[in-house]
């Protein structure tokens, strides 16, 4: 097994196309064609994690957070980032970061939190824009069914809980090939009319390259006429944050005690408790102040997130309870999830859960 094989499994779970623009995800250090000796999964890649990888004979670190976030102008070992990268390179250890690609995945960070809390009726809190595209092409009537089937097989035509979705309209296509052409139907130099089907299918943007390859391979024409457009529609399975409901409403104090016990949290910073009944809960792992407005619009009783600043709490405005449970605490179960996922995909290979505690925040 090579590193690219592991990457393929990770990017099936969380395609990098849905990572946020500011992020730095994917293979950050190493060669994707290197044979894998072991996989270590961690929340953060720091020097001690690289040392753990060396000890456990793991030459691939799968990290949630990227160690390389901003560009480095030198690697002299003067910062923890530079020292970590140096140690990884010296010991031929690759580092892959998944970060906001997993944040925006349907079965990702926020789904993990929802499942820990036992939330029901889950849905994406902030659907990502520009994730749905539409392919339109024109094919002879006799070839339409076969081409459509190949496009569906490649992942086109999936809308929410439905698949094999398309729109088809029949019409007359015209073309005339020059002397260098080799038309499948008709003769070069002569105007040809052909009864064609216009096929339109939607698809997720990460599959565009694969879909176009299938189109060119299975379309009968020498020159394929097609259009690709980005839609304003939202994919209900792609986006950041989630909202769901507790099986049974709880008082605010019961809920906060439940969160502490479930999420291994020692303290919770929160805004004014405006209601003693908690039923609808919004979650966003990591820094989530940008989700306050969306959580209020969705009617959440509380937003569980992290890294809220002093003035963020004013944004509650007597409409919602804002609860900061800590950055590490909100994402801590991600690495266990990734170990379980990879272990199921790679059944004959050891996937190791890092035992290095990487939370830089300490509490008295």
KACORHU-V344136 format. One record per helix or strand of 2 or more residues. SS is the DSSP state (@ for helix, = for strand). FROM is the first residue (numbers start at 0). TO is the last residue. Records with the same first field share a line. If there is no record, write none. Layout:
# KACORHU-V344136
SS: FROM-TO, FROM-TO
This chain:
# KACORHU-V344136
@: 2-12, 15-17, 46-54, 79-89, 98-102, 108-116, 140-152, 204-217, 251-262, 288-296, 309-315, 326-330, 333-344
=: 25-28, 38-41, 59-62, 93-96, 119-126, 131-139, 166-174, 191-203, 225-229, 238-249, 268-269, 277-286, 301-305, 320-323, 350-352
